[in-house]
């Protein structure tokens, strides 16, 4: 939100995070990972809002040290368990696949807990970089291919081994109920301001109805799903060649529409959900085609007939869910996402509704 959708938080949570931004790395970390403190050069790394991250330069080696934000993820060991289980499976079944997993401590643990704060260490992938902005259809293809390959390589993995790190994260039935509750009980003045958007979203509730059909359909499989497929969660080793996916905190059982839909929501439009000039909201058809082609280049043979037919729905599903979440928060006085300026969540909701309508037109 930027760790998209689920990893946003209220102003109160954000304030708590800001207070921790100057956190020093505890000395015990160096001992647990067998590093000599005087040889380590730690540098703040990345621009994520959720977890605090450092790049550690250690002679010719480099590592990524990261905390886990417990305001967002209440069970850090569930995250560690999921990553460890997937890493072991991939090591056994796809040993050549590049998967960045946590380095074990001297005692064999995946994390170190110091004063209630969880730290984990990852190898730094030399020669790699992450992108904050998607620039070309080739990059969209490459990113989608990597997310597809990740899920494909886990096709034999038992989803029951995965723990849920964010309960009901992409449950559209729940989000729909929350929206309808907000329409009934939300702030009256805000309901008046949002009247047109409320009517539009109610008219599009057929998207929720289809999701209800999907979760009852045995031909839609629960798979290990990343759930946060924004472009910054893919590593590239050159401008147009992706090599692996990262940031597995939201790895949970899910449906393919979550990963493919999140790519459609964040890759296809040249402007973000924060854009207030709705005339700039368009669907870049070349990017749309590239995302589907890239994902299906790996997952095309894994998806069932019903799933293949639902590919256009994936984008509608994710964009509609984000629209109702923004509008729900607006009606509830911005208690979840917060608001940096008046009516920000109303504008965000309107932005996503325009994007949804563009997607619906595309699939006709």
NUTISE-478909 format. One line per field, with one value per residue (C-alpha): z, y, x. Coordinates in nm, 2 decimals, decimal comma. Last residue first. Example, Ala and Ser with C-alpha at 12.3 -4.5 7.8 and 13.67 -1.06 7.14 Angstrom:
2
zz	(0,71;0,78)
yy	(-0,11;-0,45)
xx	(1,37;1,23)
//
This chain:
364
zz	(-2,41;-2,21;-2,29;-2,19;-1,85;-1,81;-1,88;-1,64;-1,37;-1,43;-1,39;-1,07;-0,94;-0,98;-0,82;-0,52;-0,49;-0,51;-0,23;-0,03;-0,06;0,04;0,23;0,23;0,37;0,45;0,65;0,50;0,78;0,98;0,69;0,82;0,77;0,45;0,31;0,43;0,25;-0,06;-0,07;0,00;-0,26;-0,52;-0,42;-0,46;-0,80;-0,92;-0,81;-0,95;-1,27;-1,33;-1,28;-1,48;-1,81;-1,71;-1,61;-1,92;-1,84;-1,49;-1,62;-1,87;-1,59;-1,54;-1,52;-1,90;-1,93;-1,61;-1,75;-2,08;-1,93;-1,70;-1,97;-2,23;-1,99;-1,87;-2,22;-2,36;-2,09;-2,14;-2,51;-2,44;-2,22;-2,03;-1,96;-1,66;-1,75;-1,79;-1,43;-1,31;-0,94;-0,97;-0,64;-0,78;-1,00;-1,35;-1,67;-1,63;-1,71;-1,45;-1,11;-1,15;-1,41;-1,20;-0,90;-1,11;-1,22;-0,86;-0,71;-1,00;-0,95;-0,64;-0,29;-0,03;0,13;0,05;0,18;0,35;0,03;-0,06;-0,37;-0,72;-0,95;-1,26;-1,46;-1,79;-1,96;-1,79;-1,68;-1,38;-1,27;-0,93;-0,90;-0,60;-0,72;-1,01;-0,79;-0,74;-0,38;-0,33;-0,38;-0,42;-0,33;-0,50;-0,43;-0,74;-0,94;-1,11;-0,77;-0,82;-0,49;-0,46;-0,82;-0,78;-0,49;-0,71;-0,98;-0,74;-0,62;-0,98;-1,02;-0,76;-1,04;-1,00;-0,63;-0,72;-0,95;-0,70;-0,43;-0,67;-0,75;-0,38;-0,25;-0,14;0,01;0,19;0,32;0,49;0,64;0,79;0,75;0,88;0,57;0,30;0,54;0,61;0,23;0,19;0,47;0,31;-0,02;0,14;0,30;-0,02;-0,20;0,02;-0,09;0,25;0,43;0,71;0,65;0,73;0,65;0,71;0,43;0,47;0,36;0,02;-0,05;-0,31;-0,64;-0,84;-0,66;-0,97;-1,15;-0,89;-0,91;-1,29;-1,32;-1,10;-1,31;-1,63;-1,51;-1,44;-1,77;-1,97;-1,79;-1,85;-2,22;-2,22;-2,12;-1,83;-1,51;-1,23;-0,89;-1,04;-0,84;-0,91;-0,94;-1,00;-0,68;-0,51;-0,15;0,08;0,33;0,71;0,94;1,23;1,46;1,72;2,06;2,25;2,01;1,81;1,56;1,26;1,05;1,34;1,30;1,62;1,45;1,26;0,93;0,62;0,49;0,14;-0,20;-0,46;-0,79;-0,95;-1,03;-0,74;-0,86;-0,68;-0,36;-0,33;-0,43;-0,16;0,11;0,01;0,01;0,36;0,49;0,33;0,49;0,83;0,84;0,75;1,02;1,26;1,21;1,35;1,38;1,04;0,98;1,32;1,36;1,11;1,03;1,03;0,75;0,69;0,33;0,28;0,09;0,05;-0,07;0,27;0,46;0,31;0,49;0,30;0,55;0,56;0,79;0,70;0,60;0,41;0,15;0,01;-0,04;0,18;0,49;0,49;0,72;0,68;0,87;0,94;1,30;1,38;1,29;1,15;1,27;1,21;1,57;1,68;1,44;1,54;1,91;1,86;1,80;1,47;1,55;1,50;1,33;1,15;1,47;1,55;1,18;1,23;1,53;1,34;1,05;1,28;1,42;1,07;0,97;0,78;0,43;0,39;0,27;-0,04;-0,20;-0,01;-0,12;0,00)
yy	(-0,60;-0,66;-0,32;-0,13;-0,30;-0,21;0,16;0,15;0,01;0,28;0,54;0,37;0,36;0,74;0,80;0,59;0,78;1,11;1,01;0,88;1,22;1,41;1,68;1,64;1,39;1,13;0,81;0,47;0,30;0,56;0,79;0,92;0,60;0,72;0,79;0,45;0,27;0,48;0,37;0,01;0,01;0,14;-0,11;-0,40;-0,27;-0,24;-0,59;-0,78;-0,58;-0,67;-1,04;-1,04;-1,03;-1,35;-1,53;-1,74;-1,89;-1,98;-2,16;-2,36;-2,45;-2,26;-2,45;-2,46;-2,08;-2,02;-1,96;-1,78;-1,70;-1,44;-1,28;-1,28;-1,14;-0,86;-0,79;-0,76;-0,51;-0,32;-0,28;-0,18;0,11;0,17;0,53;0,76;1,11;1,25;1,16;1,45;1,36;1,11;0,93;0,59;0,61;0,74;0,56;0,30;-0,07;-0,17;-0,11;-0,25;-0,51;-0,63;-0,66;-0,85;-1,11;-1,17;-1,17;-1,34;-1,64;-1,73;-1,74;-1,93;-1,69;-1,50;-1,15;-1,11;-1,25;-0,94;-1,05;-1,18;-1,30;-1,24;-0,97;-0,86;-0,53;-0,27;-0,52;-0,75;-0,69;-0,77;-0,78;-0,65;-0,29;-0,36;-0,42;-0,79;-0,78;-1,10;-1,35;-1,65;-2,01;-2,17;-2,22;-2,35;-2,23;-2,54;-2,63;-2,33;-2,20;-1,93;-1,83;-1,80;-1,55;-1,36;-1,34;-1,18;-0,93;-0,82;-0,80;-0,53;-0,28;-0,09;-0,05;0,09;0,35;0,45;0,50;0,71;0,94;0,98;1,04;1,40;1,31;1,01;1,23;1,46;1,16;1,00;0,62;0,38;0,26;0,33;0,22;-0,11;-0,16;-0,10;-0,34;-0,61;-0,56;-0,58;-0,91;-1,06;-0,93;-1,14;-1,02;-0,98;-1,21;-1,27;-1,11;-1,35;-1,67;-1,97;-2,19;-2,56;-2,61;-2,48;-2,81;-2,73;-2,91;-2,60;-2,41;-2,36;-2,24;-1,97;-1,83;-1,86;-1,66;-1,38;-1,39;-1,38;-1,09;-0,89;-0,97;-0,89;-0,56;-0,48;-0,55;-0,33;-0,04;0,20;0,06;0,29;0,20;-0,05;-0,29;-0,35;-0,65;-0,67;-0,85;-1,01;-0,90;-1,20;-1,17;-1,10;-1,08;-0,86;-0,87;-0,61;-0,71;-0,59;-0,78;-1,07;-1,24;-1,41;-1,73;-1,94;-2,19;-2,12;-1,94;-1,74;-1,85;-1,64;-1,55;-1,65;-1,50;-1,75;-1,79;-2,11;-2,35;-2,59;-2,63;-2,93;-2,96;-2,60;-2,48;-2,69;-2,57;-2,21;-2,24;-2,38;-2,12;-1,83;-1,95;-2,01;-1,67;-1,49;-1,69;-1,60;-1,23;-1,27;-0,93;-0,81;-0,45;-0,30;-0,57;-0,40;-0,66;-0,54;-0,57;-0,64;-0,68;-0,83;-0,75;-0,93;-0,82;-0,66;-0,65;-0,39;-0,41;-0,27;-0,15;-0,18;-0,06;-0,23;-0,07;0,25;0,12;0,37;0,15;0,12;0,28;0,21;-0,03;-0,06;-0,38;-0,44;-0,30;-0,52;-0,85;-1,07;-1,42;-1,37;-1,39;-1,19;-0,90;-0,88;-0,87;-0,52;-0,38;-0,18;0,17;0,29;0,63;0,54;0,41;0,72;0,73;0,39;0,50;0,80;0,58;0,36;0,66;0,80;0,47;0,20;0,07;-0,28;-0,43;-0,22;-0,18;-0,16;0,20;0,00)
xx	(-1,77;-1,45;-1,29;-1,61;-1,60;-1,24;-1,30;-1,60;-1,37;-1,11;-1,38;-1,50;-1,14;-1,10;-1,44;-1,34;-1,00;-1,19;-1,42;-1,12;-0,95;-1,27;-1,08;-0,69;-0,45;-0,72;-0,70;-0,71;-0,91;-1,10;-1,18;-1,51;-1,71;-1,87;-1,52;-1,39;-1,67;-1,60;-1,24;-1,32;-1,60;-1,36;-1,09;-1,33;-1,44;-1,08;-0,99;-1,30;-1,31;-0,94;-1,00;-1,32;-1,13;-0,95;-1,27;-1,30;-0,96;-1,07;-1,37;-1,16;-0,91;-0,59;-0,26;-0,19;-0,21;-0,02;0,33;0,27;-0,07;0,07;0,28;0,01;-0,25;-0,02;0,10;-0,25;-0,35;-0,02;-0,09;-0,45;-0,34;-0,66;-0,73;-0,76;-0,62;-0,97;-1,03;-0,82;-0,80;-0,52;-0,46;-0,56;-0,25;-0,20;-0,09;-0,36;-0,29;-0,03;-0,20;-0,55;-0,45;-0,17;-0,41;-0,65;-0,39;-0,29;-0,63;-0,80;-0,58;-0,77;-0,62;-0,42;-0,17;0,14;0,08;0,42;0,59;0,78;0,97;0,91;1,20;1,41;1,25;1,41;1,32;1,55;1,81;1,83;1,47;1,31;0,94;0,75;0,78;0,55;0,25;0,15;0,03;-0,18;0,10;-0,12;-0,05;-0,35;-0,72;-0,87;-1,17;-1,31;-1,47;-1,72;-1,85;-1,59;-1,66;-2,03;-1,99;-1,74;-2,00;-2,25;-1,99;-1,94;-2,31;-2,29;-2,21;-2,54;-2,48;-2,14;-2,30;-2,56;-2,30;-2,09;-2,39;-2,48;-2,13;-2,18;-2,52;-2,37;-2,10;-2,35;-2,53;-2,22;-2,24;-2,51;-2,69;-2,44;-2,17;-2,34;-2,37;-2,00;-1,91;-2,13;-1,96;-1,61;-1,71;-1,85;-1,54;-1,31;-0,96;-0,80;-1,04;-0,78;-0,44;-0,16;-0,35;-0,13;-0,01;0,03;-0,33;-0,23;-0,05;0,22;0,20;0,12;0,39;0,60;0,30;0,23;0,58;0,58;0,26;0,41;0,72;0,53;0,32;0,64;0,79;0,48;0,44;0,81;0,76;0,45;0,67;0,73;0,60;0,70;0,84;1,08;1,30;1,67;1,90;2,27;2,33;2,02;2,06;2,03;1,75;1,76;1,46;1,37;1,06;1,02;0,88;1,19;1,41;1,27;1,50;1,36;1,38;1,52;1,79;1,98;2,26;2,00;1,85;1,85;1,51;1,40;1,46;1,34;1,53;1,42;1,70;1,61;1,25;1,11;1,32;1,43;1,08;0,92;1,16;1,12;0,74;0,74;0,99;0,80;0,47;0,62;0,79;0,46;0,28;0,56;0,48;0,12;-0,04;0,06;-0,06;0,01;0,28;0,50;0,77;1,13;1,38;1,75;1,86;2,20;2,52;2,85;3,19;3,27;2,94;2,71;2,37;2,07;1,81;1,44;1,15;0,83;0,50;0,57;0,81;1,06;1,37;1,68;1,82;2,19;2,38;2,76;2,87;3,24;3,23;2,93;3,09;2,82;2,73;2,35;2,25;2,56;2,49;2,12;2,21;2,35;2,00;1,96;1,86;1,51;1,48;1,16;0,99;0,79;0,68;0,52;0,32;0,20;0,09;-0,11;-0,30;-0,35;-0,52;-0,35;-0,27;-0,14;-0,46;-0,48;-0,14;0,18;0,19;0,00)
//
